[in-house]
Amino acid sequence: MTESPAGCFSSRVERLPGFRDFYPEPLPDGEAWSADVRQYVFDTWQRVAGCYAFQPYDGPPLETLDLYTAKSGQEIVGQLYNFEDKGERAVSLRPEMTPTVARMIAARERHYKKPIKWYSFPQVFRYERQQKGRLREHFQFNADIFGDTDPATDAELIALLIDVLRAFNLSADDFVIRLSSRNAWQDFFNEHCSDESKAYDFYQAVDKLERTDPGESDKIFKSLGLTLEQVRIFIDSCEPTGELQAVLDNLTARGLGDYVKIDYNVIRGLAYYTGIVYEAFDRNGKFRAIAGGGRYDQLVELISGGKKDMPAAGFAMGDVVLTELLKDRELLPDLDGNILVFAMIEDETLRESTLGLVQALRDKCWEVDYPIVALKPNKQFKRAIECGARFTVRLENQETVTLKDLKTKQEGELPISELSDRIIKAICPDDSE
Ligand code: HAM
């Protein structure tokens, strides 16, 4: 791409691959991502996190590179958007939020009563091969609890995960949480292999088992002193450990038992997990993981250079797979971007009074629009229709307004003082009786 002397580009500037633009509804085409859907997803995440008494936090999108290199594991380190900044610091866009929140906790945990329950929905960046459900940026709902080792903490997080998905009208027929434990896998590994330094390689091989050719997996396990057969027998046992049984009992007591199953195929790719781990999948297996998480009791200690010891557990849910799933199940709400009122200005001498009326209606938090500059009445009406307005209003003089209901086609003059009551009556007939 070259820049012409006039300062304009001689070829079209494209969006980077794996990144998204978010457009307002109604969308221009089936490929476009919706800013309204994104807002709906954020609102739902925030609402349910609030019901579980989680508090919001946030951190910077750019961190020092070494926050990730030692702590997240090779897979994510290979996907970093890292570079040297102008101060010659090695930095990276965040590929996930967990190291950031662990760093924040290590710095200021003394100020907060335990257990600390925090949530956030950052945009994160991973230089991945673009494929269905995998982009180079995504938004992630993160929920984490610090300061408690009891499996009841893990159960609280899994209940939140289930309730977030239920808040999108997904049911136990749509998704399941596959529950596993690094402790169970660690015991299995110790039984068969005495070289602890190979444990992470082993976890990686188990993590990729469902996506790897069986012959290839067998070769990897044999190099670690095991066989694929032994690994399969362990997975098929589905025998819950004590901590997993405690989680199952806790969720069953809440009436959420149908949403979870023991599945030792899950082990999680990230290096820092230490105990219970889980992933949420759609029941038909059509999509990649909707969410994943687990216990990471040593990360705060590692990040604080051994100064803080703080048990932790949490999960993250990405917006990409979630939105694809909601679309597939036709569970996205009708987000048409419609407004409530369009204020017409046919007599320009009434523009200032109309601005006052628009302001008063907006003070009620109603969606209101009007012609910013003088416009022919037929063009104003066309604009009202395009905005999906339910009503048009037009000042006749300082006291009177004409209200038209574009749904019922009813039109009439009324005093300005009665306008909002009349609109409320029209949109919620039962409430106003
Ligand atoms: P993760 O499994 O790497 O976990 O990511 C969580 C979720 O983010 C995935 O289940 C998936 O829905 C979504 N996701 C991941 N990568 C991509 C991508 N390239 N494109 C679109 N969506 C993606 C973590 O990030 C952990 N930090 C979660 C956690 C929080 N553990 C404890 N607290």
Residues whose N, C-alpha, C, O or C-beta is under 5 A from the ligand:
A	BS01	HAM	E96 M97 T98 R126 E128 G133 R134 L135 E137 H138 A143 A289 I290 A291 G292 G293 G294 G314 F315 A316 M317 G318 V320 V321
